[in-house]
């Protein structure tokens, strides 16, 4: 209902959307961009893009993945602007990652963020969307523009890469 009201120009409804989804989009952006200041500025740009694009959103039930898709596009645009190399690992590279046994580890938030920063952005984003934003695989597929199988694969390999990064930090 908030999305529909926002689409017809109800500013109060848009403020409620901002209050509801703002913290989630900010958290996603901060997990993907190292500089908090840059992430905050980028989040502002994301909300401007959402505001401008809202009248064109056809399926209001898809607002959440649509908004995160806008955020993802802005984040990757920032990577390109900063010339940050974002290249997904190919299948051979993914298979070459060593398998690490499941372990029970207690982490502090800072340690987790540092380890997340060590893995490629395409893997980091699926972990953040799945475990921090609690999105379904279908929603993640809409956000990333990938097939469901690719999302499953990325999450699998992202977990492995995160485990490897955590293990390296502990050594």
C-alpha atoms as a printed R data frame, in Angstrom:
    type eleno elety resid chain resno      x       y       z
1   ATOM     1    CA   UNK     A     1  0.000   0.000   0.000
2   ATOM     2    CA   UNK     A     2  2.891   2.361   0.806
3   ATOM     3    CA   UNK     A     3  4.335   1.845  -2.660
4   ATOM     4    CA   UNK     A     4  1.019   2.586  -4.362
5   ATOM     5    CA   UNK     A     5  0.504   5.700  -2.261
6   ATOM     6    CA   UNK     A     6  4.067   6.810  -3.023
7   ATOM     7    CA   UNK     A     7  3.503   6.293  -6.727
8   ATOM     8    CA   UNK     A     8  0.648   8.787  -6.716
9   ATOM     9    CA   UNK     A     9  2.735  11.389  -4.898
10  ATOM    10    CA   UNK     A    10  1.934  10.789  -1.230
11  ATOM    11    CA   UNK     A    11  5.032  12.192   0.501
12  ATOM    12    CA   UNK     A    12  4.094  10.731   3.888
13  ATOM    13    CA   UNK     A    13  3.933   7.255   2.345
14  ATOM    14    CA   UNK     A    14  7.344   7.769   0.733
15  ATOM    15    CA   UNK     A    15  8.777   8.848   4.102
16  ATOM    16    CA   UNK     A    16  7.360   5.637   5.591
17  ATOM    17    CA   UNK     A    17  9.001   3.612   2.786
18  ATOM    18    CA   UNK     A    18 12.248   5.387   3.543
19  ATOM    19    CA   UNK     A    19 11.910   4.616   7.255
20  ATOM    20    CA   UNK     A    20 11.061   0.976   6.532
21  ATOM    21    CA   UNK     A    21 13.667   0.174   3.874
22  ATOM    22    CA   UNK     A    22 16.265   2.892   4.489
23  ATOM    23    CA   UNK     A    23 18.218   1.043   7.183
24  ATOM    24    CA   UNK     A    24 18.335  -2.123   5.038
25  ATOM    25    CA   UNK     A    25 19.591  -0.325   1.933
26  ATOM    26    CA   UNK     A    26 22.140   1.584   4.016
27  ATOM    27    CA   UNK     A    27 23.409  -1.635   5.616
28  ATOM    28    CA   UNK     A    28 23.693  -3.312   2.199
29  ATOM    29    CA   UNK     A    29 25.569  -0.326   0.772
30  ATOM    30    CA   UNK     A    30 27.905  -0.108   3.768
31  ATOM    31    CA   UNK     A    31 28.730  -3.818   3.488
32  ATOM    32    CA   UNK     A    32 29.546  -3.402  -0.195
33  ATOM    33    CA   UNK     A    33 31.460  -0.082  -0.002
34  ATOM    34    CA   UNK     A    34 34.402   0.287   2.381
35  ATOM    35    CA   UNK     A    35 34.109   4.012   3.092
36  ATOM    36    CA   UNK     A    36 31.129   4.824   5.348
37  ATOM    37    CA   UNK     A    37 30.983   8.372   3.962
38  ATOM    38    CA   UNK     A    38 30.871   7.115   0.376
39  ATOM    39    CA   UNK     A    39 28.256   4.532   1.341
40  ATOM    40    CA   UNK     A    40 26.108   7.206   2.977
41  ATOM    41    CA   UNK     A    41 26.355   9.487  -0.072
42  ATOM    42    CA   UNK     A    42 25.605   6.576  -2.370
43  ATOM    43    CA   UNK     A    43 22.562   5.631  -0.299
44  ATOM    44    CA   UNK     A    44 21.235   9.164  -0.788
45  ATOM    45    CA   UNK     A    45 21.673   8.766  -4.554
46  ATOM    46    CA   UNK     A    46 19.923   5.402  -4.395
47  ATOM    47    CA   UNK     A    47 16.876   6.946  -2.720
48  ATOM    48    CA   UNK     A    48 16.742   9.716  -5.305
49  ATOM    49    CA   UNK     A    49 16.788   7.051  -8.045
50  ATOM    50    CA   UNK     A    50 14.062   5.095  -6.236
51  ATOM    51    CA   UNK     A    51 11.937   8.227  -5.934
52  ATOM    52    CA   UNK     A    52 12.346   9.023  -9.624
53  ATOM    53    CA   UNK     A    53 11.744   5.446 -10.763
54  ATOM    54    CA   UNK     A    54  8.812   4.684  -8.491
55  ATOM    55    CA   UNK     A    55  6.092   5.826 -10.903
56  ATOM    56    CA   UNK     A    56  7.376   3.292 -13.465
57  ATOM    57    CA   UNK     A    57  7.326   0.314 -11.096
58  ATOM    58    CA   UNK     A    58  4.603  -1.988 -12.442
59  ATOM    59    CA   UNK     A    59  4.531  -4.727  -9.809
60  ATOM    60    CA   UNK     A    60  4.405  -3.074  -6.397
61  ATOM    61    CA   UNK     A    61  4.915  -6.457  -4.706
62  ATOM    62    CA   UNK     A    62  8.423  -6.475  -6.166
63  ATOM    63    CA   UNK     A    63  9.433  -3.158  -4.573
64  ATOM    64    CA   UNK     A    64 12.057  -4.657  -2.253
65  ATOM    65    CA   UNK     A    65 14.094  -6.527  -4.913
66  ATOM    66    CA   UNK     A    66 13.598  -3.605  -7.315
67  ATOM    67    CA   UNK     A    67 15.012  -1.144  -4.739
68  ATOM    68    CA   UNK     A    68 17.958  -3.428  -3.983
69  ATOM    69    CA   UNK     A    69 18.594  -3.792  -7.723
70  ATOM    70    CA   UNK     A    70 18.864  -0.020  -7.969
71  ATOM    71    CA   UNK     A    71 21.269  -0.061  -5.010
72  ATOM    72    CA   UNK     A    72 23.330  -2.829  -6.601
73  ATOM    73    CA   UNK     A    73 23.537  -0.962  -9.906
74  ATOM    74    CA   UNK     A    74 24.707   2.219  -8.147
75  ATOM    75    CA   UNK     A    75 27.292   0.275  -6.130
76  ATOM    76    CA   UNK     A    76 28.735  -1.361  -9.226
77  ATOM    77    CA   UNK     A    77 28.740   2.001 -11.002
78  ATOM    78    CA   UNK     A    78 30.825   3.299  -8.070
79  ATOM    79    CA   UNK     A    79 33.193   0.322  -8.442
80  ATOM    80    CA   UNK     A    80 33.648   1.174 -12.123
81  ATOM    81    CA   UNK     A    81 34.154   4.868 -11.325
82  ATOM    82    CA   UNK     A    82 36.853   3.963  -8.809
83  ATOM    83    CA   UNK     A    83 38.224   1.364 -11.202
84  ATOM    84    CA   UNK     A    84 37.732  -1.437  -8.685
85  ATOM    85    CA   UNK     A    85 38.174  -4.697 -10.530
86  ATOM    86    CA   UNK     A    86 35.030  -6.765 -10.143
87  ATOM    87    CA   UNK     A    87 35.378 -10.069 -11.880
88  ATOM    88    CA   UNK     A    88 33.426 -13.130 -10.813
89  ATOM    89    CA   UNK     A    89 35.507 -16.254 -10.405
90  ATOM    90    CA   UNK     A    90 35.101 -18.748 -13.210
91  ATOM    91    CA   UNK     A    91 34.149 -22.381 -12.554
92  ATOM    92    CA   UNK     A    92 37.774 -23.598 -12.580
93  ATOM    93    CA   UNK     A    93 38.797 -20.981 -10.011
94  ATOM    94    CA   UNK     A    94 35.785 -21.811  -7.845
95  ATOM    95    CA   UNK     A    95 36.547 -25.521  -7.900
96  ATOM    96    CA   UNK     A    96 40.177 -24.810  -6.990
97  ATOM    97    CA   UNK     A    97 39.183 -23.202  -3.690
98  ATOM    98    CA   UNK     A    98 40.111 -25.551  -0.865
99  ATOM    99    CA   UNK     A    99 37.297 -27.170   1.074
100 ATOM   100    CA   UNK     A   100 37.270 -26.166   4.717
101 ATOM   101    CA   UNK     A   101 35.528 -28.199   7.366
102 ATOM   102    CA   UNK     A   102 32.612 -26.644   9.209
103 ATOM   103    CA   UNK     A   103 33.779 -25.109  12.459
104 ATOM   104    CA   UNK     A   104 32.100 -23.393  15.325
105 ATOM   105    CA   UNK     A   105 33.546 -19.914  15.558
106 ATOM   106    CA   UNK     A   106 32.438 -16.924  17.586
107 ATOM   107    CA   UNK     A   107 33.030 -13.676  15.741
108 ATOM   108    CA   UNK     A   108 32.653 -10.049  16.506
109 ATOM   109    CA   UNK     A   109 30.912  -7.850  13.943
110 ATOM   110    CA   UNK     A   110 34.164  -6.107  12.986
111 ATOM   111    CA   UNK     A   111 35.910  -9.389  12.289
112 ATOM   112    CA   UNK     A   112 33.045 -10.532  10.087
113 ATOM   113    CA   UNK     A   113 33.030  -7.267   8.132
114 ATOM   114    CA   UNK     A   114 36.811  -7.434   7.646
115 ATOM   115    CA   UNK     A   115 36.471 -10.976   6.318
116 ATOM   116    CA   UNK     A   116 33.551  -9.992   4.076
117 ATOM   117    CA   UNK     A   117 35.733  -7.222   2.640
118 ATOM   118    CA   UNK     A   118 38.266  -9.865   1.569
119 ATOM   119    CA   UNK     A   119 35.884 -11.741  -0.722
120 ATOM   120    CA   UNK     A   120 34.856 -10.572  -4.212
121 ATOM   121    CA   UNK     A   121 31.905  -8.146  -4.358
122 ATOM   122    CA   UNK     A   122 29.673 -10.530  -6.341
123 ATOM   123    CA   UNK     A   123 30.062 -13.118  -3.574
124 ATOM   124    CA   UNK     A   124 29.787 -10.560  -0.782
125 ATOM   125    CA   UNK     A   125 26.516  -9.204  -2.143
126 ATOM   126    CA   UNK     A   126 24.747 -12.583  -2.186
127 ATOM   127    CA   UNK     A   127 25.819 -13.273   1.416
128 ATOM   128    CA   UNK     A   128 24.656  -9.856   2.558
129 ATOM   129    CA   UNK     A   129 21.331 -10.179   0.748
130 ATOM   130    CA   UNK     A   130 20.726 -13.706   2.033
131 ATOM   131    CA   UNK     A   131 21.933 -13.516   5.612
132 ATOM   132    CA   UNK     A   132 21.702  -9.851   6.578
133 ATOM   133    CA   UNK     A   133 18.655  -8.870   4.507
134 ATOM   134    CA   UNK     A   134 17.090 -12.345   4.750
135 ATOM   135    CA   UNK     A   135 16.064 -12.378   1.094
136 ATOM   136    CA   UNK     A   136 14.852 -15.510  -0.600
137 ATOM   137    CA   UNK     A   137 16.902 -16.990  -3.421
138 ATOM   138    CA   UNK     A   138 14.227 -15.748  -5.846
139 ATOM   139    CA   UNK     A   139 14.541 -12.179  -4.553
140 ATOM   140    CA   UNK     A   140 18.332 -12.350  -4.790
141 ATOM   141    CA   UNK     A   141 17.993 -13.555  -8.384
142 ATOM   142    CA   UNK     A   142 15.849 -10.489  -9.173
143 ATOM   143    CA   UNK     A   143 18.308  -8.140  -7.467
144 ATOM   144    CA   UNK     A   144 21.405  -9.569  -9.151
145 ATOM   145    CA   UNK     A   145 19.831 -10.394 -12.506
146 ATOM   146    CA   UNK     A   146 21.087 -13.988 -12.223
147 ATOM   147    CA   UNK     A   147 19.311 -17.289 -12.565
148 ATOM   148    CA   UNK     A   148 18.255 -19.168  -9.449
149 ATOM   149    CA   UNK     A   149 20.958 -21.776 -10.075
150 ATOM   150    CA   UNK     A   150 23.617 -19.089 -10.297
151 ATOM   151    CA   UNK     A   151 22.428 -17.576  -7.010
152 ATOM   152    CA   UNK     A   152 22.650 -20.975  -5.317
153 ATOM   153    CA   UNK     A   153 26.121 -21.515  -6.730
154 ATOM   154    CA   UNK     A   154 27.331 -18.048  -5.725
155 ATOM   155    CA   UNK     A   155 26.050 -18.494  -2.180
156 ATOM   156    CA   UNK     A   156 27.776 -21.873  -1.924
157 ATOM   157    CA   UNK     A   157 31.102 -20.531  -3.165
158 ATOM   158    CA   UNK     A   158 30.729 -17.288  -1.208
159 ATOM   159    CA   UNK     A   159 30.339 -19.258   2.021
160 ATOM   160    CA   UNK     A   160 33.464 -21.184   1.144
161 ATOM   161    CA   UNK     A   161 35.382 -18.002   0.323
162 ATOM   162    CA   UNK     A   162 34.214 -16.402   3.572
163 ATOM   163    CA   UNK     A   163 35.325 -19.465   5.539
164 ATOM   164    CA   UNK     A   164 38.722 -19.261   3.836
165 ATOM   165    CA   UNK     A   165 39.001 -15.561   4.653
166 ATOM   166    CA   UNK     A   166 38.072 -16.220   8.277
167 ATOM   167    CA   UNK     A   167 40.587 -19.042   8.507
168 ATOM   168    CA   UNK     A   168 43.334 -16.802   7.080
169 ATOM   169    CA   UNK     A   169 42.511 -14.121   9.665
170 ATOM   170    CA   UNK     A   170 42.701 -16.656  12.503
171 ATOM   171    CA   UNK     A   171 46.131 -17.935  11.485
